Amino acid sequence: MIRNFRRARRANYKWWAFATVAMGTFVSVLDQSGLSLALPLIADDLDASIPAVQWVTLAYMLATSSLLLPVGRMSDILGRKPVYAAGFVIFVAAAILAGSSNALGFIIGFKALQGVGAAMIQANGMAIVTTTFPASERGKAIGTLMTTVGSGAIAGPIISGAVVGIFGWRAAFFLGVPIGLLSLAAAIVVLDSGAHSSRGGDGKSGFDWFGAGLSAAALSILLLVVTNAHALGWTSPLAVSALGAVVAMLGLFVWWESRAPQPMLALDLFRRRLFTLGSAASFLTFMAGSSVFFLMPFFLQGVRGLTPLETGLLLSPTAVCFAVTGPIAGRLSDRYGWRWFIIGSLIVNGVAMLGMATFGDDAPLWRVMGALFLQSIGMGFFYSPNSSAVLSTVERSRYGVATAFMTLMRTGASVIGIALVTSVVTAVMGSMGYEPSLDAIASQGVDEGVKGAFTQGVRTAFFVMFGLNLVALVLSSMGGASSPSTDVPAEVGERAAVR
């Protein structure tokens, strides 16, 4: 039986590896998307304030985002399988500890520890998939993996809502344990260590501890500032000082990485036009896209008067649309090249943003749904071709840090995009004489003046996001190559990778 399994695994290894990564990706996204439903119950049970309890998710986000690059580089040195599997050990252990804790401080700490495990999982999942599939099928693999991400995002609130309602808030932490253990077992049994080791390395590569510390500190401070800037004020002494420290640390990071013998993030990647422009376009596109899914629930409930259930039902099909279009875009871009799919998707995104920028207080739901579907189609058709294009410039031996950087661009853009539109909306509300806070539109009995001010802020925010999408379109048009001829081999230097 074991022999038959091994024979079947060899014959269809790429799909066995994909199924393993898909399971791990699903549990990671499910855990992150579903926990927010438990926060009010945690606050009530532990007699804590909502701002204090929100550190449960913030600690997880900070740990995950700040460590993506270091663990991605670590996997290039040590091999992807051991780092990926160790991530699940940490992820599951931290989930059990957090769910068993009775003090908020311990829950926050263990959730941060779980973020370390999540970074190890997320930084390696796409790298494992993209090194398993040939270049001619890279888009299909990435697109299908995005279906798993979309499924986890949809299932997270639904499953977590059900189990929290029945078993209490601790179930939100324990939910990922059984699937996490299955994912760990699958990683150990299925993944081939040799297939996911660093190719072309001489075994002497060192880890850039100073660069890792600098990048983690800079990202942590940046995310803390942007998530609290609407409350602190962007021009407050604390915010300005923190942003100045981030700029200084990033400058030191660039200086160090250009001189380090074994840099964590080799800067020669950014001399490859397609890598740089594609990464920048991805960052701007996800900044714009995250604003939609953040602001629309406020608009639908606070302005249009929908219930949370109705809002969820209205938004769920758009998430399904994103999950469905990803694999289609990946397959088509593998066959016909990336360029026109990327450009076309950004044009669709821009049309959707302009449509949302014209919403009034009484915007009919069919218009809202139409714009949301357009935006979801645009995002679905953008991600796979863009990711394939960026990875076509990278040697396989550096897929770990490259895919970690891409994931960081996506997650960081989402956080910064939400902070930006929050600042825009609240600034417009304040300029019109209303409370400059999203709490004003989320409270009961919102008057027509507040609705109008909020809607004007949303329109302004979407015009800003349209501008970012337009810049992404210009950058993507300058990208150059349309499709790869071959994979970039590990033993070939930078010249073979430049497109």
Buried (B, 14 or more C-beta within 10 A) or exposed (E): EEEEEEEEBEEEBBBBBBBBBBBBBBBBBBBBBBBBBBBEBBBEBBEBEEEBBBBBBBBBBBBBBBBBBBBBBBBBBBBBBBBBBBBBBBBBBBBBBBBEBEEBEEBBBBBBBBBBBBBBBBBBBBBBBBBBBEBEBBBBBBBBBBBBBBBBBBBBBBBBBBBBEEEBBBBBBBBBBEBBBBBBBBBBEBBBEEBBBBBEBEEEBEBBEBBBBBBBBBBBBBBBBBBBBBEBEBEBEEBBEBBEBBEEBBEBBBEBBEEBEEBBBBEBBEEBBBBBBBBBBBBBBBBBBBBBBBBBBBBBBBBBEBEEEBBBEBBBBBBBBBBBBBBBBBBBBBEBBBBEBBBBBBBBBBBBBBBBBEBEEEBEEEBBBEBBBBBBBBBBBBBBBBBBBBBBBBBBBBBBBBBBBBBBBBBBBBBBBBBBBBBBBBBBBBEBEBBBBBEBBEEEEBEEEBBBBBBBBBBBBBBBBBBBBBBBBEBBBEBEBBBBEEBBBBEEEBEBBBB
